[in-house]
């Protein structure tokens, strides 16, 4: 990867400053984070690839920031622990954005689970009360089964989102410890 390719991935031109790179990275992380597409595996896979390219471009620009001549590249570079600190701060911002998305998805799946349980109970009650009318009892039974399947599926999704949130919290703690070590 070269500088021009990295800037293109971030949607920036040659005149971009290091601050422009940081801002573009933070904004693009919020748009492309794979966890936003947890409900669609195909989109999640595409987002994962683009997210990897985004991270690689950002890390390339940050790593090479201290080595380049600021006037030549249009960057006003900072080297040493400031560059690493900035990179860690950007990673924290990405974790924070991912966490917001995961919590929103978990809340949506919690609503879906609640609706599934209500559908199960409602279908069972209607099916029992109207068991003498076979067509309605069959529809009510189908709703109850559908509700069970929906509740189980939502519970599994909530569990996997909770696992991912736990991983993000561990990564956040690790980054915070690294930032403390830099100070």
C-alpha positions as CSV (number, residue, x, y, z in Angstrom):
1,X,0.0,0.0,0.0
2,X,1.2,3.5,-0.8
3,X,0.2,6.9,0.6
4,X,-2.1,7.8,-2.4
5,X,-3.9,4.5,-2.1
6,X,-4.4,4.9,1.7
7,X,-5.7,8.4,1.2
8,X,-8.1,7.2,-1.5
9,X,-9.5,4.5,0.8
10,X,-10.2,7.2,3.4
11,X,-11.8,9.4,0.7
12,X,-9.1,12.1,1.1
13,X,-7.0,14.0,-1.4
14,X,-3.3,14.8,-1.4
15,X,-3.8,18.0,0.6
16,X,-5.2,16.1,3.6
17,X,-3.7,16.9,7.0
18,X,-3.1,14.3,9.7
19,X,-6.2,15.7,11.4
20,X,-8.2,15.1,8.2
21,X,-7.0,11.5,8.3
22,X,-8.1,11.0,11.9
23,X,-11.6,12.6,11.2
24,X,-12.1,10.6,8.0
25,X,-11.1,7.4,9.8
26,X,-13.5,8.0,12.7
27,X,-16.4,8.8,10.4
28,X,-15.8,5.9,8.1
29,X,-15.5,3.5,11.0
30,X,-19.0,4.4,12.0
31,X,-20.3,3.8,8.5
32,X,-18.4,0.6,7.6
33,X,-18.2,-1.3,10.9
34,X,-19.2,-4.9,10.2
35,X,-21.3,-5.2,13.4
36,X,-23.8,-2.8,11.8
37,X,-24.6,-5.6,9.3
38,X,-24.9,-8.5,11.8
39,X,-28.4,-9.4,10.4
40,X,-27.1,-9.8,6.8
41,X,-24.1,-12.2,6.5
42,X,-23.2,-11.2,2.9
43,X,-23.1,-7.4,3.7
44,X,-21.2,-8.2,6.9
45,X,-18.5,-10.0,4.9
46,X,-18.2,-7.1,2.5
47,X,-18.1,-4.6,5.3
48,X,-15.4,-6.7,7.0
49,X,-13.2,-6.6,4.0
50,X,-13.7,-2.9,3.5
51,X,-13.1,-2.3,7.3
52,X,-9.8,-4.2,7.1
53,X,-8.7,-2.0,4.1
54,X,-9.7,1.0,6.1
55,X,-7.7,0.0,9.1
56,X,-4.7,-0.9,7.0
57,X,-4.8,2.5,5.3
58,X,-5.1,4.4,8.6
59,X,-2.3,2.4,10.2
60,X,-0.1,2.9,7.2
61,X,-0.7,6.7,7.3
62,X,-0.2,6.9,11.0
63,X,2.9,4.7,11.0
64,X,4.5,6.6,8.2
65,X,3.5,10.0,9.6
66,X,6.7,10.3,11.7
67,X,9.0,9.2,8.8
68,X,7.8,11.6,6.2
69,X,8.7,15.2,5.5
70,X,5.7,17.3,6.5
71,X,6.1,19.8,3.7
72,X,6.5,17.2,1.1
73,X,3.3,15.3,2.0
74,X,1.2,18.2,3.2
75,X,1.0,16.6,6.7
76,X,2.1,18.2,9.9
77,X,3.4,15.1,11.4
78,X,4.0,14.3,15.1
79,X,6.3,11.5,15.9
80,X,7.0,9.3,18.9
81,X,4.4,8.5,21.5
82,X,2.0,11.2,20.3
83,X,1.5,9.2,17.0
84,X,0.9,6.0,18.9
85,X,-1.3,7.8,21.3
86,X,-3.4,9.2,18.4
87,X,-3.7,5.8,16.9
88,X,-4.8,4.3,20.1
89,X,-7.3,7.1,20.6
90,X,-8.7,6.4,17.1
91,X,-9.0,2.7,17.9
92,X,-10.9,3.7,21.1
93,X,-13.3,5.8,18.9
94,X,-13.8,2.8,16.6
95,X,-14.6,0.6,19.6
96,X,-17.0,3.2,20.9
97,X,-18.8,3.5,17.6
98,X,-19.0,-0.3,17.3
99,X,-20.3,-0.5,20.8
100,X,-23.1,2.0,20.0
101,X,-24.1,-0.1,17.0
102,X,-24.0,-3.4,19.0
103,X,-26.1,-2.0,21.8
104,X,-28.7,-0.7,19.3
105,X,-28.8,-4.2,17.6
106,X,-29.1,-5.9,21.0
107,X,-32.1,-3.6,21.9
108,X,-33.8,-4.4,18.6
109,X,-33.3,-8.2,19.2
110,X,-34.6,-7.8,22.7
111,X,-37.8,-6.2,21.3
112,X,-38.0,-9.0,18.8
113,X,-37.7,-11.6,21.5
114,X,-40.4,-9.9,23.6
115,X,-42.7,-9.8,20.5
116,X,-42.0,-13.5,19.9
117,X,-42.9,-14.4,23.4
118,X,-46.1,-12.3,23.2
119,X,-47.0,-14.0,19.9
120,X,-46.4,-17.4,21.5
121,X,-48.7,-16.6,24.5
122,X,-51.3,-14.9,22.4
123,X,-51.4,-17.7,19.9
124,X,-51.7,-20.3,22.6
125,X,-54.5,-18.5,24.3
126,X,-56.4,-17.8,21.1
127,X,-55.8,-21.4,20.0
128,X,-57.1,-22.8,23.3
129,X,-60.2,-20.5,23.5
130,X,-61.2,-21.0,19.8
131,X,-60.2,-24.7,19.5
132,X,-63.7,-25.5,18.2
133,X,-63.0,-23.5,15.1
134,X,-60.2,-25.5,13.4
135,X,-59.0,-22.8,10.9
136,X,-58.6,-20.2,13.6
137,X,-57.0,-22.8,16.0
138,X,-54.5,-23.8,13.3
139,X,-53.6,-20.2,12.6
140,X,-53.2,-19.4,16.3
141,X,-51.0,-22.5,16.7
142,X,-48.8,-21.4,13.8
143,X,-48.5,-18.0,15.4
144,X,-47.4,-19.6,18.7
145,X,-44.8,-21.8,17.0
146,X,-43.6,-18.8,15.0
147,X,-43.3,-16.8,18.2
148,X,-41.2,-19.6,19.8
149,X,-38.8,-19.7,16.8
150,X,-38.6,-15.9,16.7
151,X,-37.8,-15.7,20.5
152,X,-35.2,-18.4,20.3
153,X,-33.5,-16.8,17.3
154,X,-33.5,-13.4,19.0
155,X,-32.1,-14.9,22.1
156,X,-29.2,-16.5,20.2
157,X,-28.5,-13.2,18.5
158,X,-28.5,-11.3,21.8
159,X,-26.1,-13.9,23.2
160,X,-23.6,-13.4,20.3
161,X,-23.9,-9.6,20.5
162,X,-23.2,-9.8,24.3
163,X,-20.1,-11.9,23.5
164,X,-18.9,-9.3,21.0
165,X,-19.6,-6.5,23.5
166,X,-17.5,-8.4,26.0
167,X,-14.6,-8.7,23.5
168,X,-14.8,-5.0,22.8
169,X,-14.7,-4.1,26.5
170,X,-11.6,-6.3,26.9
171,X,-10.0,-4.6,23.9
172,X,-10.9,-1.2,25.3
173,X,-9.3,-2.0,28.6
174,X,-6.2,-3.2,26.9
175,X,-5.9,0.0,24.9
176,X,-6.6,2.1,28.0
177,X,-3.7,0.3,29.7
178,X,-1.4,1.0,26.7
179,X,-2.4,4.7,26.8
180,X,-1.6,4.8,30.6
181,X,1.8,3.2,29.8
182,X,2.5,6.0,27.3
183,X,1.9,8.7,29.9
